[in-house]
Amino acid sequence: MVKSGINFGETFSANPKYPRFKSKRGRQSIQYPQNVKVFDNYLKIPKIGDVKAVIHRPIEGKIKTVTISKNCCGQYFASILFDDGKEKPEASTEGKAVGIDVGLTHFAITSDASKFDNPRFLTKYEKNLKLKQQ
């Protein structure tokens, strides 16, 4: 027996939720995978034109993608992904790794068996805090 309404089968959940529409609030972004030029104090973006920008670092290499995002305060940011042509650094096997365990009686215990005490700030200043909260 099928209830009145639409039967979506087994692929959908039994209690479907309402659709979530896109909002103007929050973070919005757009990506430009090509044709973006970076100059000293502006970006040349297709369909928009020249946009004044503060370039924090020199861009060395080929530009891969430019992502322009707008935060909830209305500020725009551009993150530029570029290929600098350098080789990927290899992981170093020199030195030794140390494991850290965080506990209750001791703040941290390393794999070298060195222990760091828990500072317990509340118990230290509890009497002073009691007087000030009266």
C-alpha positions as CSV (number, residue, x, y, z in Angstrom):
1,M,0.0,0.0,0.0
2,V,1.4,3.4,-1.0
3,K,0.6,6.5,1.0
4,S,-0.8,9.5,-0.9
5,G,1.9,11.5,-2.5
6,I,4.9,10.6,-4.5
7,N,6.8,7.4,-4.0
8,F,10.5,7.9,-4.7
9,G,11.5,4.3,-4.3
10,E,14.3,3.0,-2.2
11,T,17.0,5.4,-3.4
12,F,15.6,8.4,-1.5
13,S,15.1,8.7,2.2
14,A,11.7,8.1,3.8
15,N,11.4,11.7,5.0
16,P,12.6,14.0,2.3
17,K,13.6,17.5,3.4
18,Y,12.7,20.7,1.7
19,P,15.1,22.1,-1.0
20,R,17.7,24.5,0.1
21,F,17.8,27.5,-2.1
22,K,21.0,29.4,-2.8
23,S,21.5,32.6,-0.8
24,K,23.2,35.9,-1.3
25,R,24.5,35.8,2.2
26,G,27.6,33.9,3.2
27,R,30.6,33.1,1.1
28,Q,30.4,33.2,-2.6
29,S,33.1,32.4,-5.1
30,I,33.9,32.1,-8.7
31,Q,36.9,30.4,-10.4
32,Y,38.7,31.5,-13.5
33,P,40.9,28.7,-14.8
34,Q,42.5,30.7,-17.6
35,N,42.9,34.2,-19.2
36,V,43.6,36.1,-16.0
37,K,46.5,38.5,-16.1
38,V,48.2,39.8,-12.9
39,F,49.9,43.2,-13.0
40,D,51.5,45.4,-10.3
41,N,48.4,46.7,-8.7
42,Y,45.4,45.2,-10.5
43,L,44.0,42.0,-12.0
44,K,42.7,41.7,-15.5
45,I,39.7,39.4,-15.3
46,P,37.6,38.2,-18.3
47,K,34.1,39.8,-18.6
48,I,34.8,42.1,-15.7
49,G,37.9,44.0,-16.8
50,D,40.6,45.6,-14.6
51,V,40.1,45.2,-10.9
52,K,42.3,47.1,-8.4
53,A,44.1,44.7,-6.1
54,V,46.9,44.6,-3.5
55,I,49.4,42.0,-4.6
56,H,51.1,40.6,-1.4
57,R,53.7,38.3,-3.1
58,P,55.4,38.3,-6.5
59,I,53.9,35.7,-8.8
60,E,56.6,33.5,-10.3
61,G,55.5,31.0,-12.9
62,K,52.4,30.1,-14.8
63,I,49.0,31.0,-13.4
64,K,46.8,27.9,-13.1
65,T,43.5,29.1,-11.4
66,V,42.3,32.3,-9.9
67,T,39.5,32.0,-7.3
68,I,37.7,35.2,-6.4
69,S,35.6,34.9,-3.2
70,K,33.3,37.3,-1.4
71,N,32.8,36.9,2.4
72,C,29.7,37.9,4.4
73,C,31.1,41.4,5.0
74,G,31.2,42.2,1.3
75,Q,35.0,42.0,1.0
76,Y,36.5,40.3,-2.1
77,F,39.6,38.2,-2.1
78,A,41.5,36.5,-4.9
79,S,43.6,33.4,-4.4
80,I,46.0,32.6,-7.2
81,L,47.2,29.1,-7.8
82,F,50.4,29.1,-9.9
83,D,53.0,26.5,-10.9
84,D,56.5,27.8,-10.0
85,G,58.2,25.0,-11.8
86,K,60.1,23.8,-8.8
87,E,60.3,20.1,-7.9
88,K,58.2,18.9,-5.0
89,P,60.4,18.6,-1.9
90,E,61.0,15.1,-0.6
91,A,60.1,14.1,2.9
92,S,63.1,14.0,5.2
93,T,63.9,10.9,7.1
94,E,66.5,12.5,9.3
95,G,65.9,13.1,12.9
96,K,63.4,11.2,15.0
97,A,59.6,11.3,15.4
98,V,58.1,11.9,18.8
99,G,54.6,10.8,19.8
100,I,52.5,12.9,22.2
101,D,49.8,11.6,24.5
102,V,47.5,14.1,26.2
103,G,46.1,12.9,29.5
104,L,44.3,14.1,32.7
105,T,47.0,13.6,35.4
106,H,49.8,14.9,33.1
107,F,49.2,17.5,30.5
108,A,51.4,15.6,27.9
109,I,53.5,12.5,27.9
110,T,55.9,12.0,25.0
111,S,57.2,8.7,23.6
112,D,60.6,9.6,25.2
113,A,58.9,9.1,28.6
114,S,59.2,12.8,29.5
115,K,56.1,14.1,31.3
116,F,54.7,17.7,31.4
117,D,52.5,18.6,34.4
118,N,49.0,19.8,34.0
119,P,49.0,23.5,35.0
120,R,45.6,23.4,36.8
121,F,44.9,27.1,36.8
122,L,41.5,26.8,38.3
123,T,42.5,25.1,41.5
124,K,45.4,27.5,41.9
125,Y,43.2,30.6,41.8
126,E,40.0,29.2,43.1
127,K,40.1,31.0,46.4
128,N,40.8,34.3,44.7
129,L,38.0,33.7,42.2
130,K,35.5,32.8,45.0
131,L,36.2,36.2,46.7
132,K,35.8,38.2,43.5
133,Q,32.5,36.5,42.5
134,Q,30.8,37.4,45.8
